[in-house]
Amino acid sequence: MPKMTALTFAATGHLLAALTRTADPEGELDAADLAGDGFPLRSADGVGPTVTFAADDLAAKLVPLLDAALADPTAFAVQGGRAEPQADGSAIDPQLAFDSVKPKLPVSVAEETRVWVAIEGGPDGVHLLREVKIPAGKQEPAQKEPLQLTAPGDYAVAVFAPDYSVHRSVVQLP
């Protein structure tokens, strides 16, 4: 069975990139081999700012080849040793402000859910990675996750929520 290497956000299994090699790989690559000094996740439009992930935040997984995951990796997550399609994450609202982030999912979650938010940009070159918990029966955390963004500007945001594709957006804070 043909295989591909999936570079994932380790905390959730969401794909950031997928690649094949000229021959089926014998073993798994290390995330550091693929990411080097950092892996840039581009904005959804491909032109906005990026969120960069350190190799320590990533995992490389050898999974069965799936052409759709090669074409649009952030629409998939590795689950049960396979790349599985996720629901459209474009409706996730990151709700980013200077002092907080409070991601809102399109629908309420059945059980407590951990969501990760990566933020990068602004004139100060901020780079943050935060985990927030959404209580059962809710669409967003009970409280805002505190931040200290000090300057107006464009911030790249990536939200990793279970069962949803990676939400990528650029938020302009005035």
GIDA-V12714 format. One record per pair of residues at least 24 apart in sequence whose C-alpha atoms are under 6 Angstrom apart, sorted by the first residue. I is the first residue (numbers start at 1). GAP is how many residues later the second one is. D is the distance in Angstrom with one decimal. If there is no record, write none. Layout:
i: [I,I]
gap: [GAP,GAP]
d: [D,D]
//
This chain:
i: [2,3,3,3,4,4,4,5,5,6,6,7,7,8,8,9,10,10,10,13,13,14,15,15,15,15,16,16,17,18,28,30,31,31,31,31,43,43,44,49,50,51,51,74,74,75,86,86,86,87,87,88,88,89,89,89,89,90,98,99,99,99,100,100,100,100,101,101,102,103,104,104,105,107,108,108,108,109,109,109,110,110,111,112,115,115,116,116,117,117,118,118,119,119,120,120,121,122,122,122]
gap: [63,60,61,62,58,59,61,56,57,54,55,52,53,50,51,49,47,48,49,64,65,63,58,59,61,62,57,58,56,52,34,30,24,27,28,29,125,126,124,107,106,69,105,91,92,90,77,78,79,77,78,76,77,75,76,77,78,77,51,47,48,49,44,45,46,47,43,44,42,37,35,36,34,32,29,30,31,27,28,29,26,27,25,24,45,46,43,44,41,42,39,40,37,38,35,36,34,31,32,33]
d: [5.5,5.6,4.4,4.4,5.8,5.6,4.9,5.6,4.7,5.6,5.1,5.8,4.6,5.5,5.2,4.7,5.7,4.7,5.0,5.2,5.1,4.0,5.4,5.2,5.7,5.3,5.8,5.4,5.4,5.3,5.7,5.8,5.7,5.9,5.1,4.9,5.5,5.9,5.5,5.5,5.8,5.4,6.0,5.9,5.4,4.4,5.2,4.8,5.1,4.5,5.9,5.7,5.5,4.9,4.7,5.9,5.0,5.4,4.7,5.7,4.6,5.2,5.7,5.2,4.4,4.6,5.8,5.3,4.9,5.9,5.5,4.5,5.0,5.6,5.2,4.5,4.2,5.5,5.3,5.8,5.2,5.6,4.1,4.5,5.7,4.8,5.8,5.1,5.7,4.6,5.6,5.1,5.7,4.7,5.5,5.2,4.5,4.6,5.3,5.6]
//
